Amino acid sequence: MTHRHGFTLVEMTIVLFIISLLILIILPNLNGQRHRAQGIHEHAMATVVQGQVTAYLDDHEGEHNVTYEQLVKEKYLTPQQAHQATAEHLTIKGDTVGEQT
């Protein structure tokens, strides 16, 4: 009888069990990190838009209402930034940027 080299069914089952446990530990952590990163991005986008609204109002004295169209037309925001801000439901009311309710 020849001796075969390889893994037994029990060894393969143990390895698959360990891999499954590692996946169960890692996946929820990745999902939480993704949500955290999304929150940070939304806050950063709101900060950028607020800064550009403030700059626009400083440069255009007497105006009190600003729109994304004005910010893009005057090159305070790129069209992509304005699109992303509206996709994230950020609104401009007067001189304040906030999340749409």
N, C-alpha and C positions, 0 to 999 in steps of 0.2 A: 504494500500500500504506500502510495506517495503522500508526502506531507504537503498540504496546500497552504499557501500564504494568503492571508486575507483577514477580514473582520467577521466575527460571529454576529448573529442576529441580535444578541443581547448587547454587544458593544455598539452596534449601529443604533439601536433603540436608545441607549443612554446618550449618545452623541446628539441625536435628534431632539431628545428631551432637553438637554442643556441649551442647545441652540434656540429652542422654543422659549425657554425661560428668559434668555437674554433678549430676544425680540420683544417679549411681553414687558420687560423692564425699560427698554430703550424707546419704543414707539410712543407711549404717553408723554415722555419727556420731550421728544421732538415736536409733538403737537403743541405742547405748552410753550416751547421756545418760539414756534412759528407765530402763535397768537401774541406773544410778548413783542416780537420784532414788528409785527403789523401795527401794534399800538404805538410803538416808538416812531415808526414811519409816519403814522397819521399825525402825531404830535409835531413832528418835524415839518411836515407839509403845512400845518396850520401856522407854525411859527414863520415859515418862509412867506406865506401869503400875507400874514399880518405885517411883517416887515416891509413888504412891497406896498401894501395899502398905506402904511404910515409914510413911506418915501413919496408915494404919489401925492398924498394930501399935503405934504410939506412943499412939494414942487408946484402944486396947483392950489394956491391959497383961495379960499372962498368956496371951494367945492367940499361937500360933506358926504355925498353918496358916491360910492365907487362900484363899478361892475367888473367882472372878469374881462369883458370885451374891451373896456377902457385900459385895463392893465396890459392886455396883450397888444392892443393897438399902439400904446405908448412904449412898448417893449420893457415893461416892468416884470412881466411873466412871459414865458414861452407858451405857445399853444398847448404843448404837452403838459406843462405844469397846470395850466388852467383846466384842461381836461381831467387830469388826475385829481385836482382839488374838487371838482364837481362830482367826480366818481366817488370820492370819499365823503360826499354830502357836506362839504364845507361851504358856508354861505357868508356873504359880506353884508352886514347890516350897518349902514352908516360908516363908521371907521373901525368896526370890530368884526373880526373873523370868528365864526363859531360853527358848531356842528348843527346841521338841520335837525329839528325835532319833529 
